[in-house]
Amino acid sequence: MKAALSRRDFIKNSAVAGAAIGASSFGIATGAPAGKTIKVAVIGCGGRGTGALQNCIDAGKAIGVDVQLVGLADAFQDRIDSAVQKFGLDPKKAFVGWDGYKKLLESTEAELVLTAAPPGFRPVHVEAIIGAGKHLFVEKPVGVDAPGCRRIIAAGEKAKEKGLSIVAGTQRRHQTVYLENAAKVEKGAIGKILGGVVQWNGQIPWIYKRKQGEGDADYMARNWLNFTELSGDHIVEQHLHNLDVALWFLGRHPESALGFGGRHRRYTGNQYDFFSVDYDFGDGVHIHSQCRQIAGCANAVTEFFRGTDGEVIPGGKLSGKDVSVPEFKGHENPYVQEHIDLINSIFDKKPINEAKNVAESTLTAIMGRISAYTGQKVRWVDLMEPAAKSPLYDMVLSPAPEDFEKGAVKAPADDVIAIPGKEGDIRDKGEAKPQKGKKKS
């Protein structure tokens, strides 16, 4: 494995796009390609896919670029129909089916492809998009297991060879308040980071109820948010944003994770309601990760870091030493700004490549999930180093994306969850019984 980047290099690379924004007027990066056109296609036409397309269109308007939609792909006809009507695309340029993305890439003239199909499909889609020589916007997370994330890292290296840009949906890395704080942390405003807390506590975004006679593949894909095999569980699908900030500000990934979680309110799917994970970043630095999806509780979506000389506190406020950093300017909507940065990188021929960053943040969340599901400590090397000889290295969640294309999908049972520890290890003569469940990771 290559030597880890220094914190300085890590933060510097993460803020390349932000530096360009800081040297410009509001919403327009240096060298803005006013009056030009970029052809775009979308894989995954659900709420996030069509949302990303609208963000991309708005980004084009902000910098004077005509964003032309030239193709759509989705597993479901109703989603294709809705997107075709909303964005005015010729239906002949829209492709339906589990292999629709292949048909799109074979026929499209797109220069940039946005992919926002469920996370379990993203390693396959990213490989295909980069293989086709297209620039890429990929929603987070970028996988649900370690092999999938390693595929993303490898695809990122191929993108570098081809001069292609990859921007991920970790929009905080394109948001002015975060860019400013990252620069201040790099300049030593809070000294050495000693530890912190990252949180995403809210409620379940949505649940899809199975329709009578609906097949396993369709049901899983429509209810993907609630199946670990397609979403990674909410610590991966949602809380990744906060974990990503921790890796960004610390400039390194954790060495290990030890956590727990459980389920009391959710129905359908097989995910937990909550997680609590201790991430050990080495050198005595620990980050407490906390996420929950239960309605009617106190909510918080925050990051907090304590340093030797100050703090970064919720709301983006920083207290510490006064340091001088460049002024960061950008679009008021970070979901738009990430597309501004992407489009500018394409026209400026200065590729942005966020594949490794988002893959490592996804892997960090997966470490926490596996630890909570199994009750065991999970090390970074277990997922990333074959020499560690860990069974977790090659563990792939099933069904995998290829199974959907083959028509070989067997959905996991609803409401059967991972149970950590050893069943039967009850010492009170049966007065308490273990919850029914199955081992998962």
KETORPA-323113 format. One line per 5 residues: number of its first residue (from 1); their letters; for each residue y, z, x of C-alpha. Coordinates in pm, 1 decimal, decimal comma, always signed. Layout:
# residues N
NUM	A	Y Z X ~ ...
END
This chain:
# residues 441
1	MKAAL	+0,0 +0,0 +0,0 ~ +346,6 -84,6 +128,5 ~ +570,5 +195,7 +245,3 ~ +784,5 +340,8 -29,8 ~ +1148,2 +238,4 -51,2
6	SRRDF	+1402,9 +495,4 +52,2 ~ +1600,1 +652,3 -229,2 ~ +1904,6 +462,2 -109,4 ~ +1725,5 +124,6 -122,5 ~ +1560,7 +207,7 -455,4
11	IKNSA	+1890,2 +287,8 -626,0 ~ +2067,6 +1,0 -456,0 ~ +1811,2 -251,2 -582,4 ~ +1822,0 -103,4 -932,6 ~ +2198,1 -141,8 -951,3
16	VAGAA	+2235,6 -499,7 -824,5 ~ +2328,6 -627,4 -1167,5 ~ +2564,0 -338,0 -1228,0 ~ +2751,6 -408,7 -907,5 ~ +2824,1 -759,5 -1029,5
21	IGASS	+2949,1 -624,9 -1360,6 ~ +3170,4 -372,4 -1185,1 ~ +3352,7 -651,3 -1002,9 ~ +3439,9 -833,2 -1322,6 ~ +3628,1 -812,7 -1646,4
26	FGIAT	+3469,7 -668,7 -1961,0 ~ +3135,3 -823,5 -2040,9 ~ +3164,6 -1112,0 -1791,0 ~ +2998,5 -1092,8 -1451,2 ~ +3131,9 -1267,8 -1140,0
31	GAPAG	+3066,8 -1642,1 -1148,0 ~ +3020,5 -1651,2 -1525,7 ~ +2876,9 -1992,7 -1622,9 ~ +3117,7 -2069,7 -1908,5 ~ +3039,9 -2385,7 -2102,8
36	KTIKV	+2675,4 -2409,3 -1997,6 ~ +2354,7 -2410,8 -2201,6 ~ +2028,2 -2220,4 -2161,3 ~ +1711,9 -2297,8 -2358,1 ~ +1518,9 -1994,2 -2479,5
41	AVIGC	+1181,6 -1928,1 -2642,7 ~ +1036,0 -1608,4 -2791,1 ~ +682,0 -1469,3 -2791,0 ~ +642,5 -1194,7 -3051,1 ~ +870,2 -1236,5 -3352,8
46	GGRGT	+869,1 -884,0 -3493,6 ~ +1171,1 -658,5 -3507,7 ~ +1209,5 -619,4 -3132,1 ~ +1142,6 -983,9 -3052,3 ~ +1401,0 -1114,5 -3298,8
51	GALQN	+1631,7 -831,5 -3194,5 ~ +1605,6 -935,5 -2830,2 ~ +1676,3 -1295,7 -2928,8 ~ +1991,0 -1188,3 -3112,4 ~ +2094,3 -980,2 -2809,8
56	CIDAG	+2044,9 -1287,5 -2591,3 ~ +2253,7 -1502,2 -2825,8 ~ +2528,7 -1238,4 -2828,3 ~ +2515,4 -1224,9 -2447,9 ~ +2568,6 -1599,5 -2434,9
61	KAIGV	+2869,1 -1572,8 -2661,4 ~ +3017,9 -1299,7 -2440,2 ~ +3007,8 -1520,2 -2130,2 ~ +3054,1 -1864,8 -2283,9 ~ +2693,4 -1984,6 -2263,3
66	DVQLV	+2521,3 -2170,9 -2546,9 ~ +2182,2 -2005,0 -2603,5 ~ +1957,2 -2263,3 -2770,1 ~ +1632,0 -2148,9 -2932,1 ~ +1360,4 -2407,8 -2860,3
71	GLADA	+1036,1 -2227,0 -2947,0 ~ +868,1 -1933,1 -3117,6 ~ +516,9 -1787,1 -3105,7 ~ +355,8 -1504,6 -3300,3 ~ +10,4 -1406,8 -3423,7
76	FQDRI	+129,4 -1399,3 -3786,4 ~ +262,2 -1677,5 -4007,0 ~ +493,4 -1452,4 -4209,0 ~ +678,4 -1342,9 -3896,5 ~ +711,6 -1701,0 -3778,4
81	DSAVQ	+844,6 -1806,9 -4118,2 ~ +1101,2 -1526,0 -4119,1 ~ +1223,2 -1605,7 -3766,5 ~ +1236,4 -1980,2 -3831,7 ~ +1452,8 -1921,0 -4137,5
86	KFGLD	+1678,6 -1666,6 -3966,9 ~ +1746,6 -1870,4 -3652,8 ~ +1720,6 -2221,9 -3796,5 ~ +1439,7 -2354,3 -3576,5 ~ +1236,5 -2666,8 -3651,8
91	PKKAF	+899,6 -2527,8 -3776,6 ~ +721,9 -2780,3 -3553,6 ~ +841,3 -2577,7 -3255,5 ~ +682,6 -2255,6 -3384,5 ~ +322,8 -2163,6 -3300,0
96	VGWDG	+94,6 -1923,3 -3485,4 ~ -215,8 -1744,4 -3362,2 ~ -341,6 -1515,6 -3088,5 ~ -317,3 -1810,4 -2848,7 ~ +18,3 -1925,7 -2986,4
101	YKKLL	+190,5 -1824,5 -2662,9 ~ -23,3 -2077,9 -2472,1 ~ +70,4 -2358,4 -2710,9 ~ +436,4 -2262,7 -2679,1 ~ +430,2 -2262,1 -2298,7
106	ESTEA	+246,5 -2594,8 -2290,2 ~ +504,9 -2768,6 -2506,8 ~ +834,6 -2584,4 -2473,5 ~ +1131,2 -2696,3 -2268,3 ~ +1252,3 -2336,8 -2243,3
111	ELVLT	+1403,9 -2214,9 -1919,6 ~ +1389,6 -1850,5 -2031,3 ~ +1118,6 -1681,0 -2236,8 ~ +1159,5 -1347,7 -2414,6 ~ +834,1 -1159,7 -2476,4
116	AAPPG	+813,1 -865,8 -2713,1 ~ +460,6 -878,3 -2852,4 ~ +289,0 -534,1 -2859,6 ~ +269,3 -374,6 -2511,6 ~ -104,8 -423,6 -2477,4
121	FRPVH	-49,4 -801,3 -2470,1 ~ +230,9 -803,1 -2213,3 ~ +32,0 -834,1 -1888,7 ~ -135,4 -1151,4 -2020,2 ~ +188,3 -1295,6 -2155,9
126	VEAII	+390,4 -1214,7 -1843,4 ~ +131,5 -1380,3 -1618,2 ~ +137,0 -1691,8 -1836,9 ~ +518,0 -1710,6 -1849,9 ~ +562,6 -1673,0 -1474,3
131	GAGKH	+274,4 -1914,5 -1418,4 ~ +463,3 -2168,3 -1630,5 ~ +770,1 -2128,5 -1409,1 ~ +996,1 -1966,0 -1669,6 ~ +1254,6 -1692,0 -1626,3
136	LFVEK	+1157,8 -1383,4 -1822,7 ~ +1284,2 -1101,8 -2037,5 ~ +1000,0 -856,7 -2106,5 ~ +1024,9 -559,4 -2335,1 ~ +905,5 -223,5 -2212,5
141	PVGVD	+648,8 -84,6 -2158,5 ~ +468,5 -360,5 -1970,8 ~ +112,7 -236,5 -2018,2 ~ -108,8 +35,7 -2158,5 ~ -340,4 +94,5 -1862,1
146	APGCR	-323,1 +88,5 -1482,8 ~ -491,6 -252,0 -1431,6 ~ -241,1 -408,0 -1671,5 ~ +53,7 -259,6 -1483,0 ~ -83,3 -381,5 -1152,2
151	RIIAA	-99,6 -730,2 -1304,0 ~ +271,0 -702,0 -1383,1 ~ +351,1 -605,8 -1023,2 ~ +151,3 -903,5 -897,0 ~ +328,3 -1135,6 -1143,0
156	GEKAK	+659,0 -998,8 -1016,1 ~ +566,5 -1100,7 -662,4 ~ +484,2 -1452,8 -783,1 ~ +820,7 -1465,1 -960,0 ~ +992,6 -1385,9 -628,5
161	EKGLS	+810,8 -1675,6 -462,8 ~ +926,8 -1908,0 -740,3 ~ +1284,7 -1779,6 -751,9 ~ +1249,3 -1657,1 -1111,1 ~ +1435,6 -1369,4 -1273,2
166	IVAGT	+1257,8 -1088,0 -1457,7 ~ +1464,0 -840,1 -1657,8 ~ +1288,8 -561,0 -1848,7 ~ +1397,4 -383,4 -2165,1 ~ +1497,4 -67,8 -1978,1
171	QRRHQ	+1857,8 -115,5 -2084,1 ~ +1979,7 +210,9 -1931,8 ~ +1969,5 +35,3 -1593,8 ~ +2238,5 -199,7 -1729,1 ~ +2449,1 +64,9 -1904,8
176	TVYLE	+2778,1 +160,4 -1742,8 ~ +2745,1 +539,3 -1773,6 ~ +2400,1 +534,7 -1612,0 ~ +2506,6 +291,5 -1339,2 ~ +2804,1 +510,7 -1259,0
181	NAAKV	+2594,5 +827,3 -1244,6 ~ +2328,7 +656,1 -1030,3 ~ +2598,6 +552,2 -785,2 ~ +2743,0 +904,9 -778,6 ~ +2399,6 +1058,1 -724,3
186	EKGAI	+2343,3 +814,7 -438,2 ~ +2677,0 +920,9 -286,5 ~ +2564,6 +1284,6 -299,1 ~ +2769,5 +1405,7 -597,1 ~ +2501,6 +1657,6 -699,9
191	GKILG	+2336,5 +1692,0 -360,9 ~ +1959,5 +1678,7 -338,0 ~ +1786,9 +1667,5 -677,3 ~ +1575,9 +1980,5 -717,9 ~ +1424,0 +1910,7 -1060,5
196	GVVQW	+1499,6 +1824,4 -1417,9 ~ +1393,3 +1768,6 -1777,0 ~ +1356,5 +1439,6 -1965,0 ~ +1306,9 +1430,5 -2343,0 ~ +1247,7 +1199,1 -2635,8
201	NGQIP	+1195,2 +1416,9 -2940,9 ~ +1222,3 +1242,9 -3277,1 ~ +996,2 +1121,1 -3554,2 ~ +738,5 +845,1 -3603,2 ~ +933,0 +515,5 -3626,4
206	WIYKR	+693,6 +358,4 -3877,6 ~ +333,4 +345,7 -3998,5 ~ +157,8 +39,0 -4138,6 ~ -108,3 +106,3 -4399,7 ~ -416,9 -109,5 -4390,4
211	KQGEG	-445,8 -363,3 -4671,4 ~ -769,1 -407,9 -4861,6 ~ -992,3 -660,1 -4688,2 ~ -770,8 -682,9 -4379,3 ~ -959,4 -759,1 -4058,3
216	DADYM	-960,0 -527,9 -3757,2 ~ -750,9 -755,8 -3535,7 ~ -475,1 -808,3 -3792,6 ~ -468,8 -440,4 -3888,0 ~ -445,4 -322,9 -3527,8
221	ARNWL	-173,7 -570,9 -3438,4 ~ +37,3 -487,8 -3744,4 ~ -9,3 -112,3 -3690,0 ~ +16,2 -144,6 -3311,5 ~ +273,4 +133,0 -3274,7
226	NFTEL	+10,6 +390,6 -3375,4 ~ -283,2 +269,8 -3164,5 ~ -296,9 +374,6 -2800,0 ~ -480,4 +53,7 -2712,0 ~ -175,9 -156,2 -2806,1
231	SGDHI	+120,3 +79,8 -2761,7 ~ +4,5 +317,8 -2488,9 ~ +93,6 +613,6 -2717,4 ~ +455,5 +715,0 -2767,7 ~ +486,5 +876,7 -2424,2
236	VEQHL	+444,2 +523,2 -2289,5 ~ +602,0 +312,5 -2562,9 ~ +912,9 +523,9 -2623,0 ~ +951,9 +808,2 -2373,5 ~ +922,5 +560,4 -2086,5
241	HNLDV	+1300,8 +513,1 -2109,9 ~ +1367,7 +870,0 -1997,3 ~ +1094,8 +868,8 -1734,8 ~ +1240,8 +545,7 -1599,0 ~ +1573,6 +720,4 -1543,6
246	ALWFL	+1396,5 +996,6 -1350,6 ~ +1228,5 +747,0 -1117,4 ~ +1556,6 +559,5 -1077,0 ~ +1767,0 +864,1 -989,5 ~ +1502,9 +1022,2 -765,6
251	GRHPE	+1424,8 +692,1 -597,3 ~ +1048,5 +741,7 -601,8 ~ +748,0 +773,6 -827,6 ~ +564,1 +1103,4 -892,4 ~ +265,9 +1213,8 -688,3
256	SALGF	+80,5 +1366,9 -983,7 ~ +98,5 +1463,7 -1350,0 ~ -49,8 +1758,6 -1537,0 ~ +12,1 +1788,4 -1908,4 ~ -108,0 +1858,5 -2257,6
261	GGRHR	-45,4 +1736,5 -2609,1 ~ -188,0 +1726,6 -2956,7 ~ -177,7 +1592,2 -3309,3 ~ -112,9 +1778,0 -3633,5 ~ +89,6 +1553,9 -3867,5
266	RYTGN	+23,9 +1188,7 -3786,4 ~ -211,7 +970,5 -3986,5 ~ -358,7 +627,9 -3904,9 ~ -414,0 +519,8 -3549,7 ~ -524,1 +751,7 -3271,0
271	QYDFF	-211,5 +882,8 -3099,2 ~ -77,9 +1229,7 -3033,1 ~ +221,4 +1386,8 -3204,3 ~ +354,7 +1546,4 -2886,9 ~ +323,4 +1565,1 -2507,6
276	SVDYD	+441,6 +1812,0 -2245,6 ~ +388,7 +1698,1 -1887,1 ~ +479,7 +1839,0 -1547,6 ~ +546,0 +1558,0 -1300,1 ~ +527,6 +1657,4 -934,2
281	FGDGV	+747,2 +1428,4 -723,8 ~ +664,0 +1605,4 -399,6 ~ +897,0 +1803,1 -175,6 ~ +905,3 +2080,1 -434,9 ~ +1064,7 +1857,9 -701,4
286	HIHSQ	+924,4 +1880,5 -1054,8 ~ +1039,9 +1696,2 -1367,9 ~ +936,9 +1833,6 -1706,9 ~ +864,2 +1553,6 -1951,7 ~ +873,0 +1639,7 -2321,1
291	CRQIA	+828,0 +1402,1 -2614,0 ~ +744,6 +1452,2 -2978,8 ~ +721,7 +1244,0 -3297,4 ~ +732,0 +1496,1 -3582,0 ~ +992,0 +1481,7 -3859,2
296	GCANA	+1196,2 +1788,3 -3947,4 ~ +1224,5 +1924,6 -3593,0 ~ +1512,6 +1948,4 -3345,4 ~ +1569,5 +1604,9 -3191,7 ~ +1676,2 +1520,1 -2838,1
301	VTEFF	+1681,9 +1199,9 -2633,0 ~ +1817,0 +1313,4 -2298,8 ~ +1783,7 +1341,5 -1923,8 ~ +1889,7 +1641,9 -1717,6 ~ +1880,4 +1673,3 -1338,1
306	RGTDG	+1981,2 +1972,0 -1129,4 ~ +2083,9 +1924,2 -768,9 ~ +2187,1 +2150,9 -485,6 ~ +2554,6 +2076,7 -559,2 ~ +2574,0 +1987,4 -926,3
311	EVIPG	+2404,5 +1853,2 -1238,2 ~ +2363,2 +1544,3 -1453,2 ~ +2358,9 +1678,7 -1806,1 ~ +2280,7 +1524,2 -2149,8 ~ +2542,1 +1282,6 -2273,5
316	GKLSG	+2584,7 +1121,3 -1933,6 ~ +2815,1 +1390,4 -1799,8 ~ +2801,2 +1479,7 -1431,0 ~ +2933,7 +1791,2 -1263,5 ~ +2940,8 +1818,4 -887,5
321	KDVSV	+3129,9 +1695,2 -583,2 ~ +3404,0 +1436,1 -628,6 ~ +3284,6 +1106,6 -483,2 ~ +3428,9 +757,4 -499,7 ~ +3220,9 +481,7 -661,9
326	PEFKG	+3302,5 +129,4 -785,7 ~ +3420,5 +87,6 -1142,4 ~ +3138,3 -31,3 -1365,1 ~ +3234,9 -247,0 -1661,1 ~ +3014,5 -418,2 -1912,2
331	HENPY	+2941,7 -497,8 -2273,0 ~ +2956,8 -200,1 -2506,4 ~ +2598,6 -274,9 -2611,7 ~ +2355,3 -227,8 -2319,9 ~ +2093,5 -433,2 -2507,5
336	VQEHI	+2336,6 -724,1 -2479,3 ~ +2441,7 -641,7 -2124,6 ~ +2087,7 -671,8 -1989,0 ~ +2080,2 -1030,0 -2117,6 ~ +2424,7 -1099,7 -1970,7
341	DLINS	+2292,1 -988,5 -1633,6 ~ +1978,6 -1199,5 -1678,5 ~ +2162,1 -1517,1 -1777,4 ~ +2413,4 -1478,8 -1495,1 ~ +2135,5 -1426,7 -1242,5
346	IFDKK	+1980,1 -1757,2 -1351,8 ~ +2299,2 -1960,0 -1324,3 ~ +2410,8 -1785,8 -1004,8 ~ +2067,6 -1851,1 -851,6 ~ +2047,1 -1484,2 -754,1
351	PINEA	+1726,4 -1371,7 -925,6 ~ +1691,4 -1019,0 -1061,9 ~ +1336,2 -886,4 -1046,2 ~ +1265,7 -563,6 -1236,6 ~ +887,9 -609,7 -1258,8
356	KNVAE	+792,6 -336,4 -1013,3 ~ +1047,9 -87,3 -1146,9 ~ +929,2 -113,7 -1506,7 ~ +561,4 -125,9 -1405,5 ~ +596,0 +196,2 -1204,5
361	STLTA	+777,1 +369,3 -1491,0 ~ +500,6 +253,7 -1726,6 ~ +237,5 +384,1 -1485,6 ~ +416,7 +719,7 -1471,6 ~ +397,2 +751,1 -1849,8
366	IMGRI	+30,2 +647,1 -1844,5 ~ -41,3 +923,8 -1590,5 ~ +99,2 +1177,5 -1834,8 ~ -99,9 +1038,2 -2125,9 ~ -429,4 +1042,1 -1936,6
371	SAYTG	-367,0 +1397,8 -1818,4 ~ -294,3 +1518,1 -2171,8 ~ -593,7 +1334,4 -2319,0 ~ -837,4 +1466,4 -2056,8 ~ -684,8 +1798,9 -1952,4
376	QKVRW	-707,0 +1691,6 -1587,4 ~ -446,8 +1641,5 -1316,5 ~ -386,0 +1271,1 -1256,5 ~ -258,9 +1148,7 -921,0 ~ -57,8 +834,4 -851,2
381	VDLME	-326,5 +720,8 -607,9 ~ -587,6 +746,0 -884,8 ~ -415,8 +456,1 -1060,5 ~ -283,2 +260,9 -762,5 ~ -512,1 +306,0 -461,3
386	PAAKS	-868,8 +172,0 -469,6 ~ -943,1 +382,2 -161,6 ~ -904,6 +693,6 -379,5 ~ -1226,7 +586,5 -556,5 ~ -1105,2 +719,7 -890,2
391	PLYDM	-1273,0 +598,4 -1211,4 ~ -921,2 +573,5 -1355,5 ~ -831,6 +285,4 -1122,5 ~ -1027,2 +24,1 -1319,4 ~ -1016,0 +191,9 -1661,0
396	VLSPA	-907,1 -68,9 -1918,1 ~ -832,7 +18,0 -2279,5 ~ -1034,4 -177,8 -2534,2 ~ -991,4 -399,6 -2725,8 ~ -797,2 -590,4 -2460,9
401	PEDFE	-564,1 -888,4 -2523,7 ~ -837,2 -1137,4 -2435,6 ~ -1056,0 -989,4 -2711,9 ~ -801,7 -1094,2 -2974,3 ~ -813,0 -1453,4 -2852,1
406	KGAVK	-1194,5 -1449,3 -2852,4 ~ -1211,8 -1301,9 -3203,0 ~ -1404,6 -1002,5 -3072,0 ~ -1186,1 -714,1 -3191,6 ~ -1334,8 -389,2 -3314,7
411	APADD	-1057,0 -148,9 -3410,1 ~ -1092,1 +215,1 -3307,2 ~ -1144,6 +453,4 -3597,8 ~ -830,1 +589,1 -3756,5 ~ -749,3 +955,9 -3704,7
416	VIAIP	-1002,1 +1010,9 -3425,2 ~ -818,7 +1139,6 -3119,4 ~ -875,2 +1246,1 -2761,3 ~ -989,6 +1604,6 -2711,4 ~ -933,0 +1750,4 -2362,7
421	GKEGD	-1169,7 +1988,8 -2188,8 ~ -1535,8 +2060,0 -2267,8 ~ -1653,7 +2076,1 -2626,2 ~ -1858,3 +2385,1 -2698,8 ~ -1668,9 +2597,6 -2448,9
426	IRDKG	-1590,2 +2852,9 -2720,9 ~ -1663,2 +3214,5 -2637,1 ~ -1607,0 +3378,7 -2972,5 ~ -1948,4 +3305,9 -3123,8 ~ -1830,6 +3014,9 -3333,4
431	EAKPQ	-1537,7 +3179,8 -3509,9 ~ -1323,8 +2894,3 -3379,5 ~ -1467,8 +2545,4 -3380,2 ~ -1360,5 +2254,5 -3165,4 ~ -1164,6 +1981,6 -3339,8
436	KGKKK	-1358,3 +1661,9 -3396,1 ~ -1256,8 +1386,2 -3165,9 ~ -1354,7 +1160,1 -2883,7 ~ -1252,4 +1127,6 -2521,5 ~ -985,9 +866,9 -2456,1
441	S	-748,5 +785,1 -2180,8
END
